[in-house]
């Protein structure tokens, strides 16, 4: 195709070729709708110096040397946003002939399309959302052949879109900057007129509101944010100024979810009772002067009460709440290390906090110093506590026991007297340890027959009671029977009919040589059993006239005086006894008795017995427990009855755990190993009883060499006598 100038003839050389210098030969793919009737597509022609005018506008700025990009790439996702409104006429609406509806106009730069959206308004009564979908919109007639472009939109201008006139009042920051760079001046935002219909609705809504103010505060957001988050402090309350007061170690917990405080007392370092709740969880007022009166913290102020009856009363509330007091409570900003918290008049000092509390204050308030504060020590002051006064009871009338009568005087309802449970549990029977002291006694009487009677006095340590049992002798005229039942025995020579509790015999009155008066009968303790002597030696502080060997050595260094008792002599005799006794039946005699029994009953099954021992001893240790040995001997049918079945286990070798070596038992029962002659049978139940081999009483012979060596008097006399010793001898010459 060639171009020519109309003033020149159409001859060769007078025509121009427009393709000379052209590098792009593509066609413009954009098409527009034109006309009112049957619409057709008309291709846009790119503007050139020879072609006709098009709907494209020339650039405001001069063309630079840059790469030309199509609009759908250069302005991709770039939108101009304008705030606008339009008036809508209302029919038959009181006081509002029209309605103002606010919209947003979006102009898409990439293709020149326009979209109008009305934001949603609560309870508006109209359908809102997209008023005009995204499309290119033509100008109103008579310019309806062209479309709205960027220069048609600006603040303060009115645009008509499909019959509705929109007044543009403002635009966003990007739109204002873009238009300014294009050389288009953008005025300041315009004020949107008030909507008369919405003003009437707002006035009606205010008229329906309650006259009293709304005191509710929405705390749901704070609860969801700070739930289970607690600030933990430690502190103390110094209460030493009051009587019997001390320093209370406290733990202060501040709950961030509802600004409440909980204080709990910590357990003391010395143990004792666990800490109790010092202040239950709740809001703590910062200023406390007195207990608040009823209605002090009510949120409303009542102006007047109308009506006399309770059911028909009415009251008027002050909407301004003039004169109402507002209580200030402790918050997290009031708590810090070293701060003093007024807990209803008690000054609580905060000394330290945990790691989460430190992190919280560092992030929210920028606090970096969390140095713990010292806790004062308790002042050691002697407190003179007056002794409790004894309760004055009426005198005892002698009926029943004193404890029963005293308990009936204390309470109206009869109750059993209280016992010393601690003493009962300490001195009650524990296995073979009976905690019963048994003494042999004789009666002192003017009747000669009574002086020869022998009694056994048992003293029970768990409740300080005694019982007397008489041991009858042959041809004495007295039989063995209970002389005095178990009961507490009163000390003689005291006035019983007083308000003070009577005195009873105690363990300190029980010793050999002591005289007891029981029911007007006088008894003299002449001996004690092995358990009583052993108990008094191990517990010398509980029994009078009984001491350890070390204490008795110091006493013998002094001059023997009248205080030296018979019981002390028995103690020396037991400690330095020289009695020698031998066993009645040794291993050889017991083995002879066992072999005689085996021969008499024709028992000869030693191999089977050995097999059973080896079968029970799977580890081949060579030893078994005493119970297993008894079981095997019984299973092999040894000719021993239940009374003398213990014969084969006498004098058998044992280990540290008292396990028996069964090889020694086999040698014990083997008649081929060291044969022994037969012996006459004996009464095994009597002769081999454990009491038959009881050691003789100590005190018949004393090892004086060991006693003198223990006293070590030679070294004592060789020592140089000091001034203190001389002064002591001068002050107490009787000791010499």
Secondary structure, DSSP 8 states (H G I E B T S, - for coil): -EEE-TTS-S-TTSEEETTTT---------EEEE-SSS-EEEE-----SSS---S----SS---SS----HHHHTTT-EEEEEEEEEEE-SS-TT-SEEEEEEEEEEETTTTEEEEEE---TT--S--EEEEEEE--B--TTSTTSB--GGG--TT-EEEETTEEEEEEEE-HHHHHHHHHTT------------HHHHHHHHHHHHHS-SS-------HHHHHHHTT-EEEEEEEEE-TTSTT--EEEEEEEEETTTTEEEEEE---TT--S---EEEEEE--BS---S---TTTT-S--EEEEE-SSSTT-EEEE-TT-TT-----B--GGG--TT-EEEETTEEEEEEEE-HHHHHHHHHHT--------------------------------SSS-HHHHHHHHH-SS-------HHHHHHHS-BTTB--EEEEEEEEE-SSHHHHT-EEEEEEETTTTEEEEEEE--TTSS--SEEEEEEE--B-SS---SSSS---B--GGG-STT-EEEETTEEEEEEEE-HHHHHHHHH-TTTSTT---HHHHHHHHTS---TT--HHHHHHHHHHTB------SS-HHHHHHHHHHHHHHTT---HHHHHHHHHHH-TT--SEE-HHHHHHHHHHTT-S--TTTTTGGGTT--B-TT--EEHHHHHHHH-TTSS---------HHHHT-GGGG----TTSSB-HHHHHHHHTHHHHHHS---HHHHHHHHHTGGG-
